[in-house]
Amino acid sequence: MTYAKLSGALLARKDPPVATTLAQMVSVPNNVSVPAPAPAPLAGESVRLLAQYLRALKLPTFVAEHEKLARQFSAEGLDASRFLLRLAELELAERERQIVERRIKEARFPGPKELDGFDFTALPRLDRTLVLDLARCDFIMRHENVIALGDSGTGKTHLAVALGLAACRNGFSARFVTAAALARELIETHDQRGLTQLQRRLMACKLLIVDELGYVPLPPAGAELLFEVISHRYERGATIVTSNLGFDDWTGVFGSPGLAHAAVERLTHRAHVLDMHGDSYRQRQSGAGTARQPGSPNEI
């Protein structure tokens, strides 16, 4: 056979095409799909640009976690949408943690006090079910008040702070202040012509906690300004008040029967009154001959 005839014979052959993919080279059943190879991870300049873009978008948790999660998801063969979902979950959780942390800092609590550390057995007259229900913070949305009345050292401040922390964690802003400090602040800002601004800030708080009403006598100007705060928040904001005095003794706090009656009337309308009368925790500790331990239940 001559070269020309051989060439023509080769061109005339109808051989099957050469397999170009793994699926074509290997016999694979029709109902089985062959996964595509995983994309190569980013490297070098691409990693730097991604981090830069994530920072510009203010996604710090993405920046901190994306490389570790990318390796994990690549090793497990998970898809990109799940990778992004997990990153978004981490970002949202971190943002919420920071928001709650900021609310707690702005509330100015005297220290961390939780309901888990409160000794309800020491106060048999206190309605535990009511307190736990208040910790759900529905009363804040209804603009209701909480009045805790009882002897010194029975845990009124502890309970008020615990409810305030619950409010911060449930998305509400809070402010903690003693009655004496609030009266002093109101007088000072009034003298400096900043009273209106302070009153607006107090009104903006979803939960205002006024602690130790009655422990320290209030100056007449401070009592009147404190009443204004109570009056402005009436049915427009939730307030917690703790006091060692019964309502009949509030005249000595506000300086006049009329002002005291008006304050009590506004605070107790749509309010939850907690009976916290009992033996002082500090006295019980002293009577038992034991040293006072910081952070003990009901110590404030």
Residue pairs with C-beta under 8 A, 6 or more apart in sequence:
1 9
19 25
22 34
23 34
28 34
35 77
38 74
38 77
41 70
41 71
41 74
42 50
42 70
47 67
50 66
51 63
54 60
54 62
54 63
54 66
55 63
59 91
60 91
60 94
61 87
61 90
61 91
61 93
61 94
61 95
62 87
62 90
62 91
65 87
65 90
66 87
69 83
69 86
69 87
70 83
73 82
73 83
73 86
100 168
100 169
103 168
103 172
103 173
103 174
104 165
104 168
106 173
106 175
107 164
107 168
107 173
107 174
107 175
107 176
108 175
108 176
108 177
109 161
109 164
109 165
109 176
110 157
110 161
110 176
110 300
111 161
112 161
112 165
113 157
113 158
113 159
113 161
113 162
113 165
113 300
114 162
114 165
115 131
115 132
115 135
115 159
115 162
115 166
117 158
117 295
117 297
118 131
118 155
118 158
118 159
118 162
118 297
118 298
119 155
119 281
119 297
119 298
120 126
120 128
120 131
122 154
122 155
122 278
122 279
122 281
122 284
122 297
122 298
123 150
123 154
123 155
123 276
123 277
123 278
123 298
124 278
125 275
125 276
125 277
125 278
126 274
126 275
126 276
126 278
127 274
127 275
130 272
130 274
131 159
131 274
134 146
134 163
134 272
135 162
135 163
135 166
136 166
136 170
137 163
137 166
137 167
137 170
137 172
139 145
139 146
139 238
139 272
140 167
140 170
140 172
140 206
140 207
140 238
142 238
142 270
143 235
143 236
143 237
143 238
143 270
144 238
144 270
144 271
144 272
145 238
145 239
145 240
145 241
145 267
145 268
145 270
145 271
145 272
146 160
146 163
146 238
146 239
146 240
146 241
146 271
146 272
146 274
147 240
147 241
147 242
147 243
147 267
147 268
147 271
147 272
147 273
147 274
148 156
148 159
148 160
148 240
148 241
148 242
148 243
148 274
148 276
149 156
149 242
149 243
149 244
149 245
149 246
149 247
149 273
149 274
149 275
149 276
149 277
150 156
150 244
150 274
150 275
150 276
150 277
150 278
151 244
151 276
151 277
151 278
151 279
151 280
152 215
152 244
152 280
153 280
153 281
153 282
153 283
153 298
153 299
153 300
154 276
154 277
154 278
154 279
154 280
154 281
154 298
155 276
155 281
155 297
155 298
155 299
155 300
156 211
156 242
156 243
156 244
156 276
156 300
157 211
157 212
157 242
157 300
158 297
158 298
158 299
158 300
159 242
159 274
159 276
160 176
160 209
160 211
160 240
160 242
161 176
161 209
163 207
163 209
163 240
164 174
164 176
164 207
164 209
164 240
167 173
167 174
167 206
167 207
168 174
172 206
172 207
173 204
173 205
173 206
173 207
174 205
174 206
174 207
174 208
174 209
175 201
175 202
175 205
175 207
175 208
175 209
176 209
176 211
177 185
177 208
177 209
177 210
177 211
178 210
178 211
178 212
178 215
178 216
179 210
179 211
179 212
179 213
179 214
179 215
179 216
179 218
179 226
179 253
180 212
180 215
180 216
180 218
180 222
182 210
182 226
182 229
183 218
183 219
183 222
183 223
183 225
183 226
184 222
185 198
186 195
186 198
186 222
186 225
186 226
186 229
187 219
187 221
187 222
187 225
189 195
189 197
189 198
190 221
190 225
195 225
199 228
199 229
199 232
202 208
202 229
202 232
202 233
203 232
203 233
203 236
203 237
205 237
206 237
206 238
207 237
207 238
207 239
207 240
208 229
208 233
208 237
208 238
208 239
208 240
209 239
209 240
209 241
209 242
210 226
210 239
210 240
210 241
210 242
211 242
212 242
212 243
212 244
213 241
213 242
213 243
213 245
213 250
213 253
214 243
214 244
214 245
214 249
214 250
214 252
214 253
215 244
217 252
217 253
218 226
218 253
218 254
218 255
220 255
223 253
223 254
223 255
223 259
224 259
226 254
226 263
227 254
227 259
227 262
227 263
230 239
230 263
230 266
230 267
231 262
231 266
233 239
234 266
234 269
235 269
235 270
239 267
241 267
243 250
245 252
245 253
247 264
247 268
250 260
250 263
250 264
251 257
251 260
253 260
254 260
254 263
281 296
281 297
281 298
281 299
282 292
282 299
285 291
285 292
285 293
285 296
286 292
292 299
